[in-house]
């Protein structure tokens, strides 16, 4: 009996079905838990799901690559989902046009802060070069950040992880920070969260409201564009200055 | 649903082609988003099919980050040995970025648009 179960396990572990099903199940469990906690920012569904899946894979001795063979179907949807962000964005077109100049200035300030502060703090505390190059693009959405990391000499897969940790941090801490700074305008809240914490921040922003979400989506897109253009040029100079 | 997802994929595809054709540093989906935004602005609106597909997809946006997030297990060793600079850099940078962006935007925005 246990031999047959063993055979079934070997078969399932090799097929994409298991990784995909596990991702969906664990994520829905994480969402359920997050709702039970009244969407408390600390009960972030990505955080819970990632922790649970890493634990599951470690216990069952499943390599990440095996898991990703199945999970890639979910990962793939990041592309069309990014395109889909144009729709909530368009709904804010009127406000966006009125605020264009302030938005662009705030974007530039935020984008430079995100990359420079990460690299400077990391360097001061003794991070290795590969880690610093992987840290620099961590505030932009995963596919862009991985592309930039590759270009500047970081490790794309490490960058993907740092991007997600950054997203979770922003999603978890944003509300407390808004309260502290007395930032109340949903547009300002969303935009700041989107610049700092890309798609995961945007997912959190949509929980806070439609307008917050739309401005977060805008910030995420714009910061992706700006960082992709700016970082490959500016990062070598910053690294030289830091020695 | 089918029409909606096809449209999204078509815009993503167009984005990929443009990104590669002109060797742009910006990935296809982001260009696809810009193209779709331009198309909506030009047409003056969204249709129901596309709107509901997008809403469905974005409702579960968090889910889409999970597979890449689980990749943390590949880097546990590096993260364990450099956890101090990594954690400090992420925490300081994330909260500083929200603060700087939020304060700059609020300062400029109140100035330009006092009635809102």
Boltz contact constraints between the chains, C-beta under 6 A:
constraints:
  - contact:
      token1: [A, 23]
      token2: [B, 66]
      max_distance: 6.0
  - contact:
      token1: [A, 27]
      token2: [B, 63]
      max_distance: 6.0
  - contact:
      token1: [A, 27]
      token2: [B, 66]
      max_distance: 6.0
  - contact:
      token1: [A, 45]
      token2: [B, 62]
      max_distance: 6.0
  - contact:
      token1: [A, 46]
      token2: [B, 62]
      max_distance: 6.0
  - contact:
      token1: [A, 46]
      token2: [B, 65]
      max_distance: 6.0
  - contact:
      token1: [A, 46]
      token2: [B, 69]
      max_distance: 6.0
  - contact:
      token1: [A, 49]
      token2: [B, 66]
      max_distance: 6.0
  - contact:
      token1: [A, 50]
      token2: [B, 69]
      max_distance: 6.0
  - contact:
      token1: [A, 50]
      token2: [B, 70]
      max_distance: 6.0
  - contact:
      token1: [A, 53]
      token2: [B, 70]
      max_distance: 6.0
  - contact:
      token1: [A, 54]
      token2: [B, 70]
      max_distance: 6.0
  - contact:
      token1: [A, 54]
      token2: [B, 73]
      max_distance: 6.0
  - contact:
      token1: [A, 64]
      token2: [B, 73]
      max_distance: 6.0
  - contact:
      token1: [A, 64]
      token2: [B, 74]
      max_distance: 6.0
  - contact:
      token1: [A, 71]
      token2: [B, 67]
      max_distance: 6.0
  - contact:
      token1: [A, 74]
      token2: [B, 67]
      max_distance: 6.0
  - contact:
      token1: [A, 75]
      token2: [B, 67]
      max_distance: 6.0
  - contact:
      token1: [A, 77]
      token2: [B, 64]
      max_distance: 6.0
  - contact:
      token1: [A, 78]
      token2: [B, 64]
      max_distance: 6.0
  - contact:
      token1: [A, 79]
      token2: [B, 12]
      max_distance: 6.0
  - contact:
      token1: [A, 79]
      token2: [B, 29]
      max_distance: 6.0
  - contact:
      token1: [A, 80]
      token2: [B, 8]
      max_distance: 6.0
  - contact:
      token1: [A, 80]
      token2: [B, 9]
      max_distance: 6.0
  - contact:
      token1: [A, 80]
      token2: [B, 12]
      max_distance: 6.0
  - contact:
      token1: [A, 81]
      token2: [B, 57]
      max_distance: 6.0
  - contact:
      token1: [A, 81]
      token2: [B, 61]
      max_distance: 6.0
  - contact:
      token1: [A, 81]
      token2: [B, 64]
      max_distance: 6.0
  - contact:
      token1: [A, 82]
      token2: [B, 29]
      max_distance: 6.0
  - contact:
      token1: [A, 82]
      token2: [B, 33]
      max_distance: 6.0
  - contact:
      token1: [A, 83]
      token2: [B, 8]
      max_distance: 6.0
  - contact:
      token1: [A, 83]
      token2: [B, 11]
      max_distance: 6.0
  - contact:
      token1: [A, 83]
      token2: [B, 12]
      max_distance: 6.0
  - contact:
      token1: [A, 83]
      token2: [B, 29]
      max_distance: 6.0
  - contact:
      token1: [A, 83]
      token2: [B, 32]
      max_distance: 6.0
  - contact:
      token1: [A, 83]
      token2: [B, 33]
      max_distance: 6.0
  - contact:
      token1: [A, 83]
      token2: [B, 36]
      max_distance: 6.0
  - contact:
      token1: [A, 84]
      token2: [B, 8]
      max_distance: 6.0
  - contact:
      token1: [A, 84]
      token2: [B, 54]
      max_distance: 6.0
  - contact:
      token1: [A, 84]
      token2: [B, 57]
      max_distance: 6.0
  - contact:
      token1: [A, 84]
      token2: [B, 58]
      max_distance: 6.0
  - contact:
      token1: [A, 85]
      token2: [B, 33]
      max_distance: 6.0
  - contact:
      token1: [A, 86]
      token2: [B, 33]
      max_distance: 6.0
  - contact:
      token1: [A, 86]
      token2: [B, 36]
      max_distance: 6.0
  - contact:
      token1: [A, 86]
      token2: [B, 37]
      max_distance: 6.0
  - contact:
      token1: [A, 87]
      token2: [B, 46]
      max_distance: 6.0
  - contact:
      token1: [A, 87]
      token2: [B, 54]
      max_distance: 6.0
  - contact:
      token1: [A, 89]
      token2: [B, 37]
      max_distance: 6.0
  - contact:
      token1: [A, 90]
      token2: [B, 37]
      max_distance: 6.0
  - contact:
      token1: [A, 90]
      token2: [B, 40]
      max_distance: 6.0
  - contact:
      token1: [A, 102]
      token2: [B, 105]
      max_distance: 6.0
  - contact:
      token1: [A, 102]
      token2: [B, 108]
      max_distance: 6.0
  - contact:
      token1: [A, 102]
      token2: [B, 109]
      max_distance: 6.0
  - contact:
      token1: [A, 102]
      token2: [B, 112]
      max_distance: 6.0
  - contact:
      token1: [A, 105]
      token2: [B, 108]
      max_distance: 6.0
  - contact:
      token1: [A, 106]
      token2: [B, 101]
      max_distance: 6.0
  - contact:
      token1: [A, 106]
      token2: [B, 104]
      max_distance: 6.0
  - contact:
      token1: [A, 106]
      token2: [B, 105]
      max_distance: 6.0
  - contact:
      token1: [A, 109]
      token2: [B, 100]
      max_distance: 6.0
  - contact:
      token1: [A, 109]
      token2: [B, 104]
      max_distance: 6.0
  - contact:
      token1: [A, 110]
      token2: [B, 97]
      max_distance: 6.0
  - contact:
      token1: [A, 110]
      token2: [B, 100]
      max_distance: 6.0
  - contact:
      token1: [A, 110]
      token2: [B, 101]
      max_distance: 6.0
  - contact:
      token1: [A, 113]
      token2: [B, 96]
      max_distance: 6.0
  - contact:
      token1: [A, 113]
      token2: [B, 97]
      max_distance: 6.0
  - contact:
      token1: [A, 113]
      token2: [B, 100]
      max_distance: 6.0
  - contact:
      token1: [A, 114]
      token2: [B, 93]
      max_distance: 6.0
  - contact:
      token1: [A, 114]
      token2: [B, 97]
      max_distance: 6.0
  - contact:
      token1: [A, 117]
      token2: [B, 92]
      max_distance: 6.0
  - contact:
      token1: [A, 117]
      token2: [B, 93]
      max_distance: 6.0
  - contact:
      token1: [A, 117]
      token2: [B, 96]
      max_distance: 6.0
  - contact:
      token1: [A, 118]
      token2: [B, 89]
      max_distance: 6.0
  - contact:
      token1: [A, 118]
      token2: [B, 93]
      max_distance: 6.0
  - contact:
      token1: [A, 121]
      token2: [B, 88]
      max_distance: 6.0
  - contact:
      token1: [A, 121]
      token2: [B, 89]
      max_distance: 6.0
  - contact:
      token1: [A, 121]
      token2: [B, 92]
      max_distance: 6.0
  - contact:
      token1: [A, 122]
      token2: [B, 85]
      max_distance: 6.0
  - contact:
      token1: [A, 122]
      token2: [B, 89]
      max_distance: 6.0
  - contact:
      token1: [A, 125]
      token2: [B, 84]
      max_distance: 6.0
  - contact:
      token1: [A, 125]
      token2: [B, 85]
      max_distance: 6.0
  - contact:
      token1: [A, 125]
      token2: [B, 88]
      max_distance: 6.0
  - contact:
      token1: [A, 126]
      token2: [B, 85]
      max_distance: 6.0
  - contact:
      token1: [A, 127]
      token2: [B, 82]
      max_distance: 6.0
  - contact:
      token1: [A, 127]
      token2: [B, 85]
      max_distance: 6.0
  - contact:
      token1: [A, 131]
      token2: [B, 82]
      max_distance: 6.0
  - contact:
      token1: [A, 135]
      token2: [B, 89]
      max_distance: 6.0
  - contact:
      token1: [A, 142]
      token2: [B, 68]
      max_distance: 6.0
  - contact:
      token1: [A, 143]
      token2: [B, 27]
      max_distance: 6.0
  - contact:
      token1: [A, 144]
      token2: [B, 27]
      max_distance: 6.0
  - contact:
      token1: [A, 147]
      token2: [B, 27]
      max_distance: 6.0
  - contact:
      token1: [A, 157]
      token2: [B, 71]
      max_distance: 6.0
  - contact:
      token1: [A, 157]
      token2: [B, 74]
      max_distance: 6.0
  - contact:
      token1: [A, 158]
      token2: [B, 75]
      max_distance: 6.0
  - contact:
      token1: [A, 160]
      token2: [B, 68]
      max_distance: 6.0
  - contact:
      token1: [A, 160]
      token2: [B, 71]
      max_distance: 6.0
  - contact:
      token1: [A, 161]
      token2: [B, 71]
      max_distance: 6.0
  - contact:
      token1: [A, 161]
      token2: [B, 72]
      max_distance: 6.0
  - contact:
      token1: [A, 161]
      token2: [B, 75]
      max_distance: 6.0
  - contact:
      token1: [A, 164]
      token2: [B, 65]
      max_distance: 6.0
  - contact:
      token1: [A, 164]
      token2: [B, 69]
      max_distance: 6.0
  - contact:
      token1: [A, 165]
      token2: [B, 90]
      max_distance: 6.0
  - contact:
      token1: [A, 166]
      token2: [B, 90]
      max_distance: 6.0
  - contact:
      token1: [A, 166]
      token2: [B, 94]
      max_distance: 6.0
  - contact:
      token1: [A, 169]
      token2: [B, 90]
      max_distance: 6.0
  - contact:
      token1: [A, 169]
      token2: [B, 94]
      max_distance: 6.0
  - contact:
      token1: [A, 170]
      token2: [B, 94]
      max_distance: 6.0
  - contact:
      token1: [A, 177]
      token2: [B, 98]
      max_distance: 6.0
  - contact:
      token1: [A, 183]
      token2: [B, 102]
      max_distance: 6.0
  - contact:
      token1: [A, 188]
      token2: [B, 102]
      max_distance: 6.0
  - contact:
      token1: [A, 188]
      token2: [B, 105]
      max_distance: 6.0
  - contact:
      token1: [A, 188]
      token2: [B, 106]
      max_distance: 6.0
  - contact:
      token1: [A, 191]
      token2: [B, 105]
      max_distance: 6.0
  - contact:
      token1: [A, 192]
      token2: [B, 98]
      max_distance: 6.0
  - contact:
      token1: [A, 192]
      token2: [B, 101]
      max_distance: 6.0
  - contact:
      token1: [A, 192]
      token2: [B, 102]
      max_distance: 6.0
  - contact:
      token1: [A, 195]
      token2: [B, 101]
      max_distance: 6.0
  - contact:
      token1: [A, 196]
      token2: [B, 94]
      max_distance: 6.0
  - contact:
      token1: [A, 196]
      token2: [B, 97]
      max_distance: 6.0
  - contact:
      token1: [A, 196]
      token2: [B, 98]
      max_distance: 6.0
  - contact:
      token1: [A, 199]
      token2: [B, 61]
      max_distance: 6.0
  - contact:
      token1: [A, 200]
      token2: [B, 65]
      max_distance: 6.0
  - contact:
      token1: [A, 203]
      token2: [B, 61]
      max_distance: 6.0
  - contact:
      token1: [A, 203]
      token2: [B, 62]
      max_distance: 6.0
  - contact:
      token1: [A, 221]
      token2: [B, 30]
      max_distance: 6.0
  - contact:
      token1: [A, 221]
      token2: [B, 33]
      max_distance: 6.0
  - contact:
      token1: [A, 224]
      token2: [B, 30]
      max_distance: 6.0
  - contact:
      token1: [A, 225]
      token2: [B, 26]
      max_distance: 6.0
  - contact:
      token1: [A, 228]
      token2: [B, 25]
      max_distance: 6.0
  - contact:
      token1: [A, 228]
      token2: [B, 26]
      max_distance: 6.0
